[in-house]
């Protein structure tokens, strides 16, 4: 199972998960006539992936990332894992 993040043409991010090959899933986001978040924000480009053995782990990670701020998502894309704790909403509330 793959958790992925796309950058949309409008600069926003889309977070999803899939069992299929990631290239095929990105192609679907860019080409299928399906109503959804990315349909009106094409083209999209793949900016991040993580793989999981268990579906439950992938779904939990997808939900976690969806709740993150834009800055935190950008740090994840840049693989700046050390910056993530400082960008959490809880961390900002206690400052």
Jmol script that loads the backbone (N, CA, C; Angstrom):
load data "model"
ATOM      1  N   UNK A   1       0.857  -1.179   0.000  1.00  0.00           N
ATOM      2  CA  UNK A   1       0.000   0.000   0.000  1.00  0.00           C
ATOM      3  C   UNK A   1       0.898   1.235   0.000  1.00  0.00           C
ATOM      4  N   UNK A   2       0.564   2.200  -0.821  1.00  0.00           N
ATOM      5  CA  UNK A   2       1.355   3.422  -0.946  1.00  0.00           C
ATOM      6  C   UNK A   2       0.535   4.632  -0.528  1.00  0.00           C
ATOM      7  N   UNK A   3       1.123   5.452   0.335  1.00  0.00           N
ATOM      8  CA  UNK A   3       0.571   6.765   0.675  1.00  0.00           C
ATOM      9  C   UNK A   3       1.313   7.745  -0.216  1.00  0.00           C
ATOM     10  N   UNK A   4       0.572   8.661  -0.823  1.00  0.00           N
ATOM     11  CA  UNK A   4       1.208   9.578  -1.770  1.00  0.00           C
ATOM     12  C   UNK A   4       0.660  10.988  -1.612  1.00  0.00           C
ATOM     13  N   UNK A   5       1.462  11.938  -2.086  1.00  0.00           N
ATOM     14  CA  UNK A   5       1.032  13.331  -2.095  1.00  0.00           C
ATOM     15  C   UNK A   5       1.270  13.883  -3.494  1.00  0.00           C
ATOM     16  N   UNK A   6       0.267  14.598  -3.994  1.00  0.00           N
ATOM     17  CA  UNK A   6       0.345  15.242  -5.293  1.00  0.00           C
ATOM     18  C   UNK A   6       0.340  16.748  -5.109  1.00  0.00           C
ATOM     19  N   UNK A   7       1.082  17.431  -5.973  1.00  0.00           N
ATOM     20  CA  UNK A   7       0.987  18.889  -6.042  1.00  0.00           C
ATOM     21  C   UNK A   7       0.077  19.183  -7.237  1.00  0.00           C
ATOM     22  N   UNK A   8      -0.970  19.928  -6.987  1.00  0.00           N
ATOM     23  CA  UNK A   8      -1.941  20.261  -8.026  1.00  0.00           C
ATOM     24  C   UNK A   8      -1.513  21.529  -8.761  1.00  0.00           C
ATOM     25  N   UNK A   9      -2.111  21.747  -9.927  1.00  0.00           N
ATOM     26  CA  UNK A   9      -1.776  22.910 -10.743  1.00  0.00           C
ATOM     27  C   UNK A   9      -2.004  24.226 -10.005  1.00  0.00           C
ATOM     28  N   UNK A  10      -2.940  24.252  -9.057  1.00  0.00           N
ATOM     29  CA  UNK A  10      -3.204  25.480  -8.298  1.00  0.00           C
ATOM     30  C   UNK A  10      -2.279  25.629  -7.090  1.00  0.00           C
ATOM     31  N   UNK A  11      -1.318  24.690  -6.930  1.00  0.00           N
ATOM     32  CA  UNK A  11      -0.363  24.764  -5.830  1.00  0.00           C
ATOM     33  C   UNK A  11      -0.806  24.031  -4.574  1.00  0.00           C
ATOM     34  N   UNK A  12      -2.030  23.554  -4.541  1.00  0.00           N
ATOM     35  CA  UNK A  12      -2.508  22.818  -3.366  1.00  0.00           C
ATOM     36  C   UNK A  12      -1.958  21.389  -3.388  1.00  0.00           C
ATOM     37  N   UNK A  13      -2.122  20.704  -2.262  1.00  0.00           N
ATOM     38  CA  UNK A  13      -1.668  19.318  -2.158  1.00  0.00           C
ATOM     39  C   UNK A  13      -2.866  18.392  -1.998  1.00  0.00           C
ATOM     40  N   UNK A  14      -2.724  17.202  -2.559  1.00  0.00           N
ATOM     41  CA  UNK A  14      -3.714  16.139  -2.403  1.00  0.00           C
ATOM     42  C   UNK A  14      -2.993  14.945  -1.801  1.00  0.00           C
ATOM     43  N   UNK A  15      -3.552  14.354  -0.758  1.00  0.00           N
ATOM     44  CA  UNK A  15      -2.963  13.187  -0.107  1.00  0.00           C
ATOM     45  C   UNK A  15      -3.915  12.011  -0.301  1.00  0.00           C
ATOM     46  N   UNK A  16      -3.370  10.877  -0.721  1.00  0.00           N
ATOM     47  CA  UNK A  16      -4.185   9.690  -0.928  1.00  0.00           C
ATOM     48  C   UNK A  16      -3.395   8.431  -0.657  1.00  0.00           C
ATOM     49  N   UNK A  17      -4.041   7.299  -0.847  1.00  0.00           N
ATOM     50  CA  UNK A  17      -3.365   6.009  -0.716  1.00  0.00           C
ATOM     51  C   UNK A  17      -3.918   5.072  -1.778  1.00  0.00           C
ATOM     52  N   UNK A  18      -3.097   4.104  -2.175  1.00  0.00           N
ATOM     53  CA  UNK A  18      -3.499   3.193  -3.235  1.00  0.00           C
ATOM     54  C   UNK A  18      -2.791   1.858  -3.108  1.00  0.00           C
ATOM     55  N   UNK A  19      -3.435   0.814  -3.615  1.00  0.00           N
ATOM     56  CA  UNK A  19      -2.822  -0.510  -3.707  1.00  0.00           C
ATOM     57  C   UNK A  19      -2.149  -0.693  -5.060  1.00  0.00           C
ATOM     58  N   UNK A  20      -2.548   0.095  -6.040  1.00  0.00           N
ATOM     59  CA  UNK A  20      -2.013  -0.079  -7.385  1.00  0.00           C
ATOM     60  C   UNK A  20      -0.661   0.617  -7.545  1.00  0.00           C
ATOM     61  N   UNK A  21      -0.023   0.393  -8.672  1.00  0.00           N
ATOM     62  CA  UNK A  21       1.240   1.059  -8.966  1.00  0.00           C
ATOM     63  C   UNK A  21       1.011   2.571  -8.945  1.00  0.00           C
ATOM     64  N   UNK A  22       1.923   3.292  -8.314  1.00  0.00           N
ATOM     65  CA  UNK A  22       1.723   4.733  -8.119  1.00  0.00           C
ATOM     66  C   UNK A  22       1.656   5.495  -9.445  1.00  0.00           C
ATOM     67  N   UNK A  23       2.438   5.080 -10.425  1.00  0.00           N
ATOM     68  CA  UNK A  23       2.419   5.763 -11.723  1.00  0.00           C
ATOM     69  C   UNK A  23       1.027   5.662 -12.356  1.00  0.00           C
ATOM     70  N   UNK A  24       0.397   4.491 -12.220  1.00  0.00           N
ATOM     71  CA  UNK A  24      -0.947   4.304 -12.766  1.00  0.00           C
ATOM     72  C   UNK A  24      -1.952   5.179 -12.028  1.00  0.00           C
ATOM     73  N   UNK A  25      -1.790   5.294 -10.729  1.00  0.00           N
ATOM     74  CA  UNK A  25      -2.724   6.114  -9.942  1.00  0.00           C
ATOM     75  C   UNK A  25      -2.594   7.588 -10.300  1.00  0.00           C
ATOM     76  N   UNK A  26      -1.370   8.072 -10.476  1.00  0.00           N
ATOM     77  CA  UNK A  26      -1.160   9.471 -10.862  1.00  0.00           C
ATOM     78  C   UNK A  26      -1.755   9.716 -12.247  1.00  0.00           C
ATOM     79  N   UNK A  27      -1.577   8.758 -13.146  1.00  0.00           N
ATOM     80  CA  UNK A  27      -2.161   8.867 -14.483  1.00  0.00           C
ATOM     81  C   UNK A  27      -3.677   9.022 -14.374  1.00  0.00           C
ATOM     82  N   UNK A  28      -4.299   8.217 -13.511  1.00  0.00           N
ATOM     83  CA  UNK A  28      -5.747   8.322 -13.321  1.00  0.00           C
ATOM     84  C   UNK A  28      -6.158   9.707 -12.842  1.00  0.00           C
ATOM     85  N   UNK A  29      -5.416  10.253 -11.886  1.00  0.00           N
ATOM     86  CA  UNK A  29      -5.730  11.599 -11.385  1.00  0.00           C
ATOM     87  C   UNK A  29      -5.680  12.622 -12.519  1.00  0.00           C
ATOM     88  N   UNK A  30      -4.754  12.440 -13.445  1.00  0.00           N
ATOM     89  CA  UNK A  30      -4.589  13.401 -14.531  1.00  0.00           C
ATOM     90  C   UNK A  30      -5.496  13.162 -15.733  1.00  0.00           C
ATOM     91  N   UNK A  31      -6.048  11.956 -15.871  1.00  0.00           N
ATOM     92  CA  UNK A  31      -6.729  11.625 -17.116  1.00  0.00           C
ATOM     93  C   UNK A  31      -8.162  11.116 -17.017  1.00  0.00           C
ATOM     94  N   UNK A  32      -8.549  10.528 -15.916  1.00  0.00           N
ATOM     95  CA  UNK A  32      -9.896   9.961 -15.841  1.00  0.00           C
ATOM     96  C   UNK A  32     -10.946  11.049 -15.613  1.00  0.00           C
ATOM     97  N   UNK A  33     -12.101  10.894 -16.248  1.00  0.00           N
ATOM     98  CA  UNK A  33     -13.178  11.884 -16.084  1.00  0.00           C
ATOM     99  C   UNK A  33     -13.980  11.614 -14.805  1.00  0.00           C
ATOM    100  N   UNK A  34     -13.304  11.699 -13.674  1.00  0.00           N
ATOM    101  CA  UNK A  34     -13.946  11.441 -12.386  1.00  0.00           C
ATOM    102  C   UNK A  34     -14.004  12.749 -11.609  1.00  0.00           C
ATOM    103  N   UNK A  35     -15.182  13.071 -11.088  1.00  0.00           N
ATOM    104  CA  UNK A  35     -15.297  14.265 -10.255  1.00  0.00           C
ATOM    105  C   UNK A  35     -14.562  14.033  -8.953  1.00  0.00           C
ATOM    106  N   UNK A  36     -13.807  14.975  -8.531  1.00  0.00           N
ATOM    107  CA  UNK A  36     -13.075  14.872  -7.289  1.00  0.00           C
ATOM    108  C   UNK A  36     -12.156  16.067  -7.145  1.00  0.00           C
ATOM    109  N   UNK A  37     -11.393  16.074  -6.069  1.00  0.00           N
ATOM    110  CA  UNK A  37     -10.539  17.218  -5.761  1.00  0.00           C
ATOM    111  C   UNK A  37      -9.570  17.542  -6.891  1.00  0.00           C
ATOM    112  N   UNK A  38      -8.906  16.530  -7.440  1.00  0.00           N
ATOM    113  CA  UNK A  38      -7.872  16.792  -8.443  1.00  0.00           C
ATOM    114  C   UNK A  38      -8.435  17.068  -9.834  1.00  0.00           C
ATOM    115  N   UNK A  39      -9.681  16.707 -10.095  1.00  0.00           N
ATOM    116  CA  UNK A  39     -10.254  16.848 -11.437  1.00  0.00           C
ATOM    117  C   UNK A  39     -10.205  18.287 -11.953  1.00  0.00           C
ATOM    118  N   UNK A  40     -10.396  19.248 -11.060  1.00  0.00           N
ATOM    119  CA  UNK A  40     -10.394  20.655 -11.472  1.00  0.00           C
ATOM    120  C   UNK A  40      -9.053  21.333 -11.193  1.00  0.00           C
ATOM    121  N   UNK A  41      -8.055  20.540 -10.802  1.00  0.00           N
ATOM    122  CA  UNK A  41      -6.755  21.100 -10.435  1.00  0.00           C
ATOM    123  C   UNK A  41      -5.621  20.429 -11.207  1.00  0.00           C
ATOM    124  N   UNK A  42      -5.907  19.990 -12.410  1.00  0.00           N
ATOM    125  CA  UNK A  42      -4.929  19.306 -13.245  1.00  0.00           C
ATOM    126  C   UNK A  42      -4.055  20.285 -13.988  1.00  0.00           C
ATOM    127  N   UNK A  43      -2.853  19.887 -14.328  1.00  0.00           N
ATOM    128  CA  UNK A  43      -2.229  18.597 -14.057  1.00  0.00           C
ATOM    129  C   UNK A  43      -1.716  18.517 -12.626  1.00  0.00           C
ATOM    130  N   UNK A  44      -1.579  17.277 -12.169  1.00  0.00           N
ATOM    131  CA  UNK A  44      -1.007  17.026 -10.851  1.00  0.00           C
ATOM    132  C   UNK A  44       0.339  16.337 -11.039  1.00  0.00           C
ATOM    133  N   UNK A  45       1.217  16.503 -10.056  1.00  0.00           N
ATOM    134  CA  UNK A  45       2.510  15.815 -10.118  1.00  0.00           C
ATOM    135  C   UNK A  45       2.788  15.160  -8.771  1.00  0.00           C
ATOM    136  N   UNK A  46       3.398  14.017  -8.825  1.00  0.00           N
ATOM    137  CA  UNK A  46       3.738  13.260  -7.628  1.00  0.00           C
ATOM    138  C   UNK A  46       4.916  13.914  -6.924  1.00  0.00           C
ATOM    139  N   UNK A  47       4.760  14.198  -5.614  1.00  0.00           N
ATOM    140  CA  UNK A  47       5.839  14.847  -4.875  1.00  0.00           C
ATOM    141  C   UNK A  47       6.321  14.040  -3.674  1.00  0.00           C
ATOM    142  N   UNK A  48       5.570  12.981  -3.284  1.00  0.00           N
ATOM    143  CA  UNK A  48       5.969  12.212  -2.104  1.00  0.00           C
ATOM    144  C   UNK A  48       5.269  10.859  -2.098  1.00  0.00           C
ATOM    145  N   UNK A  49       6.003   9.822  -1.668  1.00  0.00           N
ATOM    146  CA  UNK A  49       5.405   8.500  -1.454  1.00  0.00           C
ATOM    147  C   UNK A  49       6.032   7.826  -0.237  1.00  0.00           C
ATOM    148  N   UNK A  50       5.247   6.988   0.403  1.00  0.00           N
ATOM    149  CA  UNK A  50       5.695   6.080   1.461  1.00  0.00           C
ATOM    150  C   UNK A  50       4.970   4.763   1.251  1.00  0.00           C
ATOM    151  N   UNK A  51       5.659   3.654   1.471  1.00  0.00           N
ATOM    152  CA  UNK A  51       5.041   2.338   1.297  1.00  0.00           C
ATOM    153  C   UNK A  51       4.830   1.664   2.636  1.00  0.00           C
ATOM    154  N   UNK A  52       3.729   0.926   2.734  1.00  0.00           N
ATOM    155  CA  UNK A  52       3.355   0.222   3.958  1.00  0.00           C
ATOM    156  C   UNK A  52       2.927  -1.197   3.624  1.00  0.00           C
ATOM    157  N   UNK A  53       3.254  -2.107   4.503  1.00  0.00           N
ATOM    158  CA  UNK A  53       2.825  -3.497   4.344  1.00  0.00           C
ATOM    159  C   UNK A  53       1.342  -3.642   4.696  1.00  0.00           C
ATOM    160  N   UNK A  54       0.934  -2.955   5.746  1.00  0.00           N
ATOM    161  CA  UNK A  54      -0.442  -3.102   6.242  1.00  0.00           C
ATOM    162  C   UNK A  54      -1.309  -1.922   5.825  1.00  0.00           C
ATOM    163  N   UNK A  55      -2.491  -2.241   5.336  1.00  0.00           N
ATOM    164  CA  UNK A  55      -3.460  -1.219   4.921  1.00  0.00           C
ATOM    165  C   UNK A  55      -3.799  -0.280   6.064  1.00  0.00           C
ATOM    166  N   UNK A  56      -3.955  -0.816   7.266  1.00  0.00           N
ATOM    167  CA  UNK A  56      -4.333   0.029   8.401  1.00  0.00           C
ATOM    168  C   UNK A  56      -3.264   1.071   8.697  1.00  0.00           C
ATOM    169  N   UNK A  57      -2.001   0.705   8.536  1.00  0.00           N
ATOM    170  CA  UNK A  57      -0.914   1.672   8.745  1.00  0.00           C
ATOM    171  C   UNK A  57      -0.942   2.765   7.684  1.00  0.00           C
ATOM    172  N   UNK A  58      -1.195   2.381   6.443  1.00  0.00           N
ATOM    173  CA  UNK A  58      -1.247   3.361   5.354  1.00  0.00           C
ATOM    174  C   UNK A  58      -2.409   4.326   5.544  1.00  0.00           C
ATOM    175  N   UNK A  59      -3.556   3.809   5.920  1.00  0.00           N
ATOM    176  CA  UNK A  59      -4.726   4.671   6.125  1.00  0.00           C
ATOM    177  C   UNK A  59      -4.491   5.634   7.278  1.00  0.00           C
ATOM    178  N   UNK A  60      -3.874   5.151   8.347  1.00  0.00           N
ATOM    179  CA  UNK A  60      -3.571   6.017   9.495  1.00  0.00           C
ATOM    180  C   UNK A  60      -2.598   7.127   9.082  1.00  0.00           C
ATOM    181  N   UNK A  61      -1.596   6.776   8.291  1.00  0.00           N
ATOM    182  CA  UNK A  61      -0.609   7.779   7.852  1.00  0.00           C
ATOM    183  C   UNK A  61      -1.256   8.790   6.909  1.00  0.00           C
ATOM    184  N   UNK A  62      -2.098   8.321   6.003  1.00  0.00           N
ATOM    185  CA  UNK A  62      -2.801   9.232   5.098  1.00  0.00           C
ATOM    186  C   UNK A  62      -3.618  10.245   5.893  1.00  0.00           C
ATOM    187  N   UNK A  63      -4.375   9.778   6.863  1.00  0.00           N
ATOM    188  CA  UNK A  63      -5.187  10.681   7.691  1.00  0.00           C
ATOM    189  C   UNK A  63      -4.319  11.659   8.461  1.00  0.00           C
ATOM    190  N   UNK A  64      -3.190  11.168   8.968  1.00  0.00           N
ATOM    191  CA  UNK A  64      -2.284  12.041   9.715  1.00  0.00           C
ATOM    192  C   UNK A  64      -1.790  13.178   8.827  1.00  0.00           C
ATOM    193  N   UNK A  65      -1.283  12.841   7.648  1.00  0.00           N
ATOM    194  CA  UNK A  65      -0.728  13.854   6.740  1.00  0.00           C
ATOM    195  C   UNK A  65      -1.810  14.824   6.288  1.00  0.00           C
ATOM    196  N   UNK A  66      -3.017  14.332   6.023  1.00  0.00           N
ATOM    197  CA  UNK A  66      -4.110  15.217   5.609  1.00  0.00           C
ATOM    198  C   UNK A  66      -4.384  16.298   6.644  1.00  0.00           C
ATOM    199  N   UNK A  67      -4.135  16.015   7.906  1.00  0.00           N
ATOM    200  CA  UNK A  67      -4.386  16.985   8.959  1.00  0.00           C
ATOM    201  C   UNK A  67      -3.266  17.987   9.171  1.00  0.00           C
ATOM    202  N   UNK A  68      -2.179  17.820   8.454  1.00  0.00           N
ATOM    203  CA  UNK A  68      -1.022  18.691   8.641  1.00  0.00           C
ATOM    204  C   UNK A  68      -1.172  20.019   7.911  1.00  0.00           C
ATOM    205  N   UNK A  69      -0.440  21.011   8.395  1.00  0.00           N
ATOM    206  CA  UNK A  69      -0.386  22.325   7.752  1.00  0.00           C
ATOM    207  C   UNK A  69       0.393  22.216   6.437  1.00  0.00           C
ATOM    208  N   UNK A  70       0.242  23.216   5.620  1.00  0.00           N
ATOM    209  CA  UNK A  70       0.993  23.264   4.356  1.00  0.00           C
ATOM    210  C   UNK A  70       2.498  23.223   4.608  1.00  0.00           C
ATOM    211  N   UNK A  71       2.974  23.984   5.599  1.00  0.00           N
ATOM    212  CA  UNK A  71       4.414  24.020   5.888  1.00  0.00           C
ATOM    213  C   UNK A  71       4.927  22.645   6.303  1.00  0.00           C
ATOM    214  N   UNK A  72       4.142  21.930   7.074  1.00  0.00           N
ATOM    215  CA  UNK A  72       4.562  20.612   7.523  1.00  0.00           C
ATOM    216  C   UNK A  72       4.579  19.633   6.341  1.00  0.00           C
ATOM    217  N   UNK A  73       3.602  19.730   5.450  1.00  0.00           N
ATOM    218  CA  UNK A  73       3.601  18.893   4.246  1.00  0.00           C
ATOM    219  C   UNK A  73       4.821  19.205   3.383  1.00  0.00           C
ATOM    220  N   UNK A  74       5.163  20.475   3.259  1.00  0.00           N
ATOM    221  CA  UNK A  74       6.339  20.859   2.474  1.00  0.00           C
ATOM    222  C   UNK A  74       7.620  20.310   3.092  1.00  0.00           C
ATOM    223  N   UNK A  75       7.706  20.294   4.413  1.00  0.00           N
ATOM    224  CA  UNK A  75       8.879  19.710   5.086  1.00  0.00           C
ATOM    225  C   UNK A  75       8.954  18.211   4.815  1.00  0.00           C
ATOM    226  N   UNK A  76       7.822  17.547   4.813  1.00  0.00           N
ATOM    227  CA  UNK A  76       7.793  16.114   4.518  1.00  0.00           C
ATOM    228  C   UNK A  76       8.251  15.861   3.084  1.00  0.00           C
ATOM    229  N   UNK A  77       7.771  16.640   2.151  1.00  0.00           N
ATOM    230  CA  UNK A  77       8.175  16.509   0.748  1.00  0.00           C
ATOM    231  C   UNK A  77       9.685  16.681   0.624  1.00  0.00           C
ATOM    232  N   UNK A  78      10.236  17.623   1.369  1.00  0.00           N
ATOM    233  CA  UNK A  78      11.687  17.882   1.342  1.00  0.00           C
ATOM    234  C   UNK A  78      12.485  16.855   2.159  1.00  0.00           C
ATOM    235  N   UNK A  79      11.764  15.904   2.766  1.00  0.00           N
ATOM    236  CA  UNK A  79      12.374  14.872   3.625  1.00  0.00           C
ATOM    237  C   UNK A  79      13.090  15.483   4.824  1.00  0.00           C
ATOM    238  N   UNK A  80      12.597  16.618   5.298  1.00  0.00           N
ATOM    239  CA  UNK A  80      13.151  17.291   6.474  1.00  0.00           C
ATOM    240  C   UNK A  80      12.453  16.769   7.724  1.00  0.00           C
ATOM    241  N   UNK A  81      12.676  15.500   8.017  1.00  0.00           N
ATOM    242  CA  UNK A  81      11.985  14.848   9.128  1.00  0.00           C
ATOM    243  C   UNK A  81      12.279  15.524  10.470  1.00  0.00           C
ATOM    244  N   UNK A  82      13.473  16.066  10.619  1.00  0.00           N
ATOM    245  CA  UNK A  82      13.832  16.730  11.875  1.00  0.00           C
ATOM    246  C   UNK A  82      13.020  18.014  12.098  1.00  0.00           C
ATOM    247  N   UNK A  83      12.499  18.610  11.047  1.00  0.00           N
ATOM    248  CA  UNK A  83      11.717  19.847  11.168  1.00  0.00           C
ATOM    249  C   UNK A  83      10.254  19.576  11.528  1.00  0.00           C
ATOM    250  N   UNK A  84       9.784  18.360  11.332  1.00  0.00           N
ATOM    251  CA  UNK A  84       8.359  18.060  11.517  1.00  0.00           C
ATOM    252  C   UNK A  84       7.838  18.344  12.923  1.00  0.00           C
ATOM    253  N   UNK A  85       8.538  17.932  13.983  1.00  0.00           N
ATOM    254  CA  UNK A  85       7.995  18.201  15.328  1.00  0.00           C
ATOM    255  C   UNK A  85       7.781  19.694  15.607  1.00  0.00           C
ATOM    256  N   UNK A  86       8.674  20.529  15.137  1.00  0.00           N
ATOM    257  CA  UNK A  86       8.563  21.970  15.362  1.00  0.00           C
ATOM    258  C   UNK A  86       7.442  22.615  14.570  1.00  0.00           C
ATOM    259  N   UNK A  87       6.938  21.914  13.564  1.00  0.00           N
ATOM    260  CA  UNK A  87       5.860  22.448  12.735  1.00  0.00           C
ATOM    261  C   UNK A  87       4.484  21.936  13.142  1.00  0.00           C
ATOM    262  N   UNK A  88       4.446  21.151  14.214  1.00  0.00           N
ATOM    263  CA  UNK A  88       3.150  20.612  14.633  1.00  0.00           C
ATOM    264  C   UNK A  88       2.297  21.723  15.242  1.00  0.00           C
ATOM    265  N   UNK A  89       1.001  21.593  15.105  1.00  0.00           N
ATOM    266  CA  UNK A  89       0.072  22.605  15.634  1.00  0.00           C
ATOM    267  C   UNK A  89       0.185  22.692  17.150  1.00  0.00           C
ATOM    268  N   UNK A  90       0.371  21.547  17.806  1.00  0.00           N
ATOM    269  CA  UNK A  90       0.525  21.548  19.258  1.00  0.00           C
ATOM    270  C   UNK A  90       1.741  22.348  19.704  1.00  0.00           C
ATOM    271  N   UNK A  91       2.813  22.177  18.939  1.00  0.00           N
ATOM    272  CA  UNK A  91       4.048  22.906  19.252  1.00  0.00           C
ATOM    273  C   UNK A  91       3.825  24.403  19.144  1.00  0.00           C
ATOM    274  N   UNK A  92       3.063  24.829  18.137  1.00  0.00           N
ATOM    275  CA  UNK A  92       2.790  26.258  17.949  1.00  0.00           C
ATOM    276  C   UNK A  92       1.889  26.806  19.063  1.00  0.00           C
ATOM    277  N   UNK A  93       1.020  25.987  19.606  1.00  0.00           N
ATOM    278  CA  UNK A  93       0.103  26.428  20.666  1.00  0.00           C
ATOM    279  C   UNK A  93       0.821  26.659  21.997  1.00  0.00           C
ATOM    280  N   UNK A  94       1.918  25.939  22.208  1.00  0.00           N
ATOM    281  CA  UNK A  94       2.611  26.047  23.496  1.00  0.00           C
ATOM    282  C   UNK A  94       3.700  27.099  23.481  1.00  0.00           C
ATOM    283  N   UNK A  95       3.887  27.750  22.388  1.00  0.00           N
ATOM    284  CA  UNK A  95       4.949  28.770  22.310  1.00  0.00           C
ATOM    285  C   UNK A  95       4.486  30.092  22.851  1.00  0.00           C
TER     286      UNK A  95
END
end "model"
wireframe off; spacefill off
backbone 0.3
color backbone group
